[in-house]
Amino acid sequence: MNVRWVNYIWDKPRPTAPHELEQLEHEWAVRLPEEYKRVVAMYQGMRPEPSVFNIGRSENVFNALLTAVEDPNRKAYSALYVFNILKSHIPAGIFPFANTPGGEYLCLDYRNAPGQPRIVLVTVEMDIYPIADCVSEFLLKLHD
């Protein structure tokens, strides 16, 4: 299914510049997957339609793609801001890229695959659930 992106935290799209993604890579000391960089470069702060994904026998919702840069008026939607809140509660090598309506985070998990991070869900209890092997696989799994 094709994903369509709609405005969420801003009234219009705010594409990410390459140097902003390089800064995020520098801050996290990782190489972001190209597929993620393509998505966030065009759609940061937006939400996908469809937005539902499966987690085990239940479902959850991809609420918004976190931003690569921090907007002072929308700090809670900044990937770096969220990471700085989560980092003392989650294992090293996990980096947030999206949120859910329930305050959970979709994350890039570099722990076992430094070249191709998996997608995991970090719950409010800080439990970690695998979702997909890569960003493109995850986006293909989104449904109504």
Steps between C-alpha positions, in 0.01 A plus 500: 500500500627847420552742785369854468641760737279771650586808704498448873716729714527784248250641249728421205795267430843598630759295311825415678831620355785248456716682756222463759501123451880499521471683832258237632741224389781684677298543822404131505835373360321279245449485128128541438345264243457660158132401491442683830689807379285513184179482704594748773652742246157545342252417775639594843219600735236334281289190553448209263173372358439216552653507846412173676767234556489159664691413812456136583127436521407863554524822305645845560506830309789695348410850616775732369846483348732675744696795368871494424535853634351649812221756465494698828118498487478125435786350704308182582508410129879527463681166464801635691285644780313170540826304490645711781196419714504127419873425495538426871205257485577301184800298382774678305450479125128583489389832347142634468359609164121505554242503775163338566188661648564307826843652563702209362781532247597330178877474498798402289674212681871477419587250775527190280521655154718813491478528121126442472307580818179318572177676595378451855227642719601633843199505730432737788620220729825498296432153362639448149311314228634420151287634215696471173847436362530844335317828436364401159364169632334686786334752266371215284333347806292812576128445447157645580 
